[in-house]
Amino acid sequence: MKLIYHRSVQSDVSAVLAHYDEVGGPALGDAFFAELMAYVGLVLENPARFHPVDGDLRRANLSRFPYHFLYRIYGDTVRILVVRHNQRHPDYGIKRT
């Protein structure tokens, strides 16, 4: 499987890391990033593992942190569209392609 990130995912993740670095120090930011990457790995191993939320759009919820990411499968490619807080408006990031 190939992995592609929407260009805005970097700013999504940077904002979360800045928040966790501020409230809990670099170790908390590192823990968030490690968990995010572990879940990205799970998606690459089995893209259909996480449930669809709207058509072919799928949602992977992190365990420790109140965040998730949305992704689509295109043939042999996974495209991550958004990383967002669980309480973020449900439409945030949906229109990214």
N, C-alpha and C positions, 0 to 999 in steps of 0.2 A: 504494500500500500504506500502511496505517496501522500504527503501532507502539505497542505497549503493553508496559510493564514490570510484572512482579509487584512488589508493594510492597517485598519483601525484597531486590530487586536493588540498590537504592541502598545498603543496608548491606553487601552483598557487595562492591560496587565500592569503597566507602569504606574497607573493611578492606584491600583490595589496595593502594589508593593510599597509605594510611598506612604500610603495610609498605615499599613501594618508595620513598616519600619518606624513610623512616628509613634504609634501607640504601644508597640511591643518590642521595638528594637529590631535590628537586622535578622536576628534568629527567627522571629515570627514571619517576617517577609520571606526568608529562605524556606521556611516550612510551607508557606502557602505555595510558593513556586514549585517546590518539590512535589506537593500533592497534585497541583495542576498538571505537571509533566507526567506524573504517574497515570493520571486519568487519560491524558492524551495517548499514552502508550496503550492503555486498555482499548481505546477506540481503534487504534491502528491494528491491534491484534484481532479484534472482532467488531467491525464498524456497526453491525446491527445489534450490538449488545444493549445499547440504551434506547429507550422508547421514543417513538416519534411524537412530536407535539403539534405539528401542523403539516400535513402532507408528508414530504420527505425530510422535513426539518427535525433533527433529533436533539435531545437535551441530556447532557451528562452532569449530574449533580456531584459536587465534591462532598466528602464525608465530614471533614473537620471544620471547614470554613463555609460560610453561608453564600457560596458562589456556585455558579454553573457556567457551562459554555454550550452554545448551540452550534451544530455542524450539519453539513449535508454530505452525502456520498455521491460522487460522480464517477461511475465505473470503478477504476482502481485508485481513485483519489478521494481523500477526505479533506474537506475545506471547512476550517473553523471560522465562523462568522463573527462571534461576539463572546466575550467573557464578561459576565455581569452578576451583580448582587441578586440574591433570590427575591428581594423585595423591590427590585427595579421594575419599572412599568413593563408589562409583558410585550409591548410593541417595540421596546428599545432594541435596535440591532436587527430586527426581523427583515428589514428591507435590504440589508447588505447582501451582495451576491458575490 
